[in-house]
């Protein structure tokens, strides 16, 4: 059960980091795959900056609540559940509406790596727009979730048209870092494009993958950034 307790503690920290960094404000959520592999941990419907371990729920990928059953879940837990159902490699999911990304979800401008940390997204950031009409631009039905997961495919992140973004990671630290870098990239890309003559971080596939594996996602780098973000918590 040590892995479960560690996952719970990291999930609380992840919620606090996302709130402290201004990535998730009153709305948005983060989850982590349960160590058993067949369900997930996520907070009850609550502003992430207030989340404690007592607020955590355990939920199957079909939506059955098996821990903290009296708590009210987020409406859009299907975002997380659909991704886990379709991606065995994903260990954590962040759904957010960071202000820096909103110009991109409201336009057809493609996200491109404007700095080296955004090499994580060099394969592209697809946009989902095939919503059901019942809930407007929310992902609330199982069918929407499946279509959304299909658009995500094997990519690390996606935009939701006129809504927000999803980011995945093999574990919760990686998902938080990838989310932070995507938000930073959106800000840098937007600012650079105002200047004109924007250049992007690209190159041979092997070089990009080496940057990701040996630098950005090297354990020492992940732990260093996680420590930086968590040490900034009030």
VOKOLMI-858053 format. One line per field, with one value per residue (C-alpha): chain; y negated, z, x negated; residue in three letters; residue number from 1. Coordinates in steps of 0.25 Angstrom, whole numbers, always signed. Example, Ala and Ser with C-alpha at 12.3 -4.5 7.8 and 13.67 -1.06 7.14 Angstrom:
% VOKOLMI-858053
cadena: c(A,A) .
Y: c(+18,+4) .
Z: c(+31,+29) .
X: c(-49,-55) .
residuo: c(ala,ser) .
num: c(1,2) .
***
This chain:
% VOKOLMI-858053
cadena: c(A,A,A,A,A,A,A,A,A,A,A,A,A,A,A,A,A,A,A,A,A,A,A,A,A,A,A,A,A,A,A,A,A,A,A,A,A,A,A,A,A,A,A,A,A,A,A,A,A,A,A,A,A,A,A,A,A,A,A,A,A,A,A,A,A,A,A,A,A,A,A,A,A,A,A,A,A,A,A,A,A,A,A,A,A,A,A,A,A,A,A,A,A,A,A,A,A,A,A,A,A,A,A,A,A,A,A,A,A,A,A,A,A,A,A,A,A,A,A,A,A,A,A,A,A,A,A,A,A,A,A,A,A,A,A,A,A,A,A,A,A,A,A,A,A,A,A,A,A,A,A,A,A,A,A,A,A,A,A,A,A,A,A,A,A,A,A,A,A,A,A,A,A,A,A,A,A,A,A,A,A,A,A,A,A,A,A,A,A,A,A,A,A,A,A,A,A,A,A,A,A,A,A,A,A,A,A,A,A,A,A,A,A,A,A,A,A,A,A,A,A,A,A,A,A,A,A,A,A,A,A,A,A,A) .
Y: c(+0,-9,-12,-16,-25,-32,-33,-40,-50,-53,-56,-66,-73,-73,-79,-90,-92,-94,-104,-112,-113,-119,-107,-102,-113,-110,-99,-88,-75,-65,-50,-38,-24,-15,-6,+6,+1,+2,-10,-25,-34,-48,-59,-61,-73,-84,-96,-89,-99,-93,-78,-69,-54,-54,-59,-48,-38,-25,-22,-11,-15,-12,-23,-15,-21,-11,-21,-33,-29,-40,-51,-59,-56,-66,-66,-63,-51,-44,-52,-44,-31,-31,-34,-23,-13,-15,-18,-8,-17,-28,-29,-43,-53,-68,-76,-91,-104,-112,-126,-125,-114,-120,-128,-115,-108,-119,-119,-110,-114,-101,-99,-98,-97,-111,-106,-94,-88,-88,-78,-69,-73,-73,-62,-72,-76,-72,-79,-72,-79,-68,-71,-66,-77,-74,-80,-90,-90,-81,-66,-59,-47,-34,-35,-49,-43,-32,-42,-51,-40,-36,-50,-50,-37,-34,-49,-55,-66,-72,-85,-85,-95,-107,-100,-96,-85,-71,-67,-53,-47,-33,-38,-50,-57,-56,-61,-73,-77,-74,-83,-94,-94,-94,-106,-113,-110,-116,-129,-129,-125,-136,-147,-142,-143,-157,-160,-153,-144,-133,-121,-108,-97,-85,-77,-62,-52,-46,-59,-63,-49,-50,-64,-58,-45,-50,-64,-68,-54,-49,-46,-56,-67,-63,-62,-76,-83,-76,-80,-95,-95,-88,-97,-109,-105,-114) .
Z: c(+0,+0,-14,-12,-1,-9,-21,-12,-6,-20,-25,-14,-17,-32,-30,-21,-31,-43,-34,-30,-44,-49,-58,-51,-44,-39,-50,-55,-50,-49,-47,-46,-49,-37,-34,-37,-51,-54,-47,-44,-32,-34,-25,-22,-29,-22,-26,-27,-18,-6,-9,+3,+4,+10,-3,-12,-19,-25,-38,-48,-63,-65,-55,-43,-30,-20,-10,-4,-10,-4,-10,-23,-35,-45,-57,-67,-61,-74,-79,-70,-71,-86,-87,-77,-85,-98,-93,-85,-85,-78,-63,-60,-67,-65,-71,-70,-76,-74,-79,-88,-96,-98,-111,-117,-113,-120,-133,-143,-140,-138,-125,-129,-120,-117,-107,-104,-93,-103,-111,-103,-112,-125,-131,-130,-121,-128,-126,-122,-126,-128,-116,-113,-113,-99,-91,-101,-101,-89,-89,-82,-89,-91,-106,-105,-97,-107,-119,-111,-107,-122,-126,-115,-121,-116,-114,-101,-101,-108,-109,-107,-116,-109,-96,-91,-92,-87,-84,-81,-74,-71,-56,-49,-48,-63,-66,-57,-64,-78,-74,-69,-81,-91,-84,-84,-99,-102,-96,-103,-116,-115,-111,-122,-133,-130,-134,-147,-153,-142,-142,-135,-128,-138,-145,-147,-140,-133,-128,-122,-116,-109,-104,-98,-92,-88,-83,-81,-76,-69,-55,-49,-58,-54,-39,-40,-46,-37,-25,-30,-33,-20,-11,-16,-10,+1) .
X: c(+0,-12,-11,+4,+0,-11,-1,+9,-1,-6,+8,+10,-3,+0,+14,+7,-4,+6,+14,+1,-4,+9,+11,+24,+32,+46,+48,+40,+35,+23,+24,+14,+15,+17,+5,+15,+15,+30,+36,+32,+30,+36,+42,+56,+62,+54,+44,+31,+24,+32,+30,+26,+25,+39,+44,+39,+48,+45,+52,+53,+51,+66,+69,+72,+68,+62,+56,+62,+75,+83,+75,+79,+69,+65,+75,+64,+57,+59,+48,+38,+45,+46,+31,+27,+36,+29,+15,+8,-4,+3,+1,+7,+16,+17,+29,+28,+32,+19,+21,+8,+14,+28,+24,+20,+33,+41,+33,+27,+13,+4,-4,-18,-31,-36,-46,-54,-45,-33,-40,-31,-20,-28,-19,-7,+4,+17,+31,+44,+56,+67,+75,+89,+100,+106,+94,+89,+73,+72,+67,+78,+83,+75,+77,+70,+59,+56,+56,+47,+37,+37,+33,+22,+17,+3,-1,-5,+6,+18,+26,+41,+47,+53,+51,+37,+26,+22,+8,+3,-9,-14,-14,-8,-21,-23,-9,-11,-24,-18,-6,-15,-24,-12,-6,-20,-21,-7,-12,-25,-19,-8,-18,-29,-18,-15,-29,-29,-39,-37,-46,-42,-50,-51,-61,-64,-54,-66,-71,-57,-55,-69,-66,-53,-59,-73,-69,-55,-50,-62,-59,-68,-62,-48,-51,-58,-46,-36,-44,-44,-29,-26,-35,-28,-15,-10) .
residuo: c(unk,unk,unk,unk,unk,unk,unk,unk,unk,unk,unk,unk,unk,unk,unk,unk,unk,unk,unk,unk,unk,unk,unk,unk,unk,unk,unk,unk,unk,unk,unk,unk,unk,unk,unk,unk,unk,unk,unk,unk,unk,unk,unk,unk,unk,unk,unk,unk,unk,unk,unk,unk,unk,unk,unk,unk,unk,unk,unk,unk,unk,unk,unk,unk,unk,unk,unk,unk,unk,unk,unk,unk,unk,unk,unk,unk,unk,unk,unk,unk,unk,unk,unk,unk,unk,unk,unk,unk,unk,unk,unk,unk,unk,unk,unk,unk,unk,unk,unk,unk,unk,unk,unk,unk,unk,unk,unk,unk,unk,unk,unk,unk,unk,unk,unk,unk,unk,unk,unk,unk,unk,unk,unk,unk,unk,unk,unk,unk,unk,unk,unk,unk,unk,unk,unk,unk,unk,unk,unk,unk,unk,unk,unk,unk,unk,unk,unk,unk,unk,unk,unk,unk,unk,unk,unk,unk,unk,unk,unk,unk,unk,unk,unk,unk,unk,unk,unk,unk,unk,unk,unk,unk,unk,unk,unk,unk,unk,unk,unk,unk,unk,unk,unk,unk,unk,unk,unk,unk,unk,unk,unk,unk,unk,unk,unk,unk,unk,unk,unk,unk,unk,unk,unk,unk,unk,unk,unk,unk,unk,unk,unk,unk,unk,unk,unk,unk,unk,unk,unk,unk,unk,unk,unk,unk,unk,unk,unk,unk,unk,unk,unk,unk,unk,unk) .
num: c(1,2,3,4,5,6,7,8,9,10,11,12,13,14,15,16,17,18,19,20,21,22,23,24,25,26,27,28,29,30,31,32,33,34,35,36,37,38,39,40,41,42,43,44,45,46,47,48,49,50,51,52,53,54,55,56,57,58,59,60,61,62,63,64,65,66,67,68,69,70,71,72,73,74,75,76,77,78,79,80,81,82,83,84,85,86,87,88,89,90,91,92,93,94,95,96,97,98,99,100,101,102,103,104,105,106,107,108,109,110,111,112,113,114,115,116,117,118,119,120,121,122,123,124,125,126,127,128,129,130,131,132,133,134,135,136,137,138,139,140,141,142,143,144,145,146,147,148,149,150,151,152,153,154,155,156,157,158,159,160,161,162,163,164,165,166,167,168,169,170,171,172,173,174,175,176,177,178,179,180,181,182,183,184,185,186,187,188,189,190,191,192,193,194,195,196,197,198,199,200,201,202,203,204,205,206,207,208,209,210,211,212,213,214,215,216,217,218,219,220,221,222,223,224,225,226,227,228,229,230,231,232,233,234) .
***
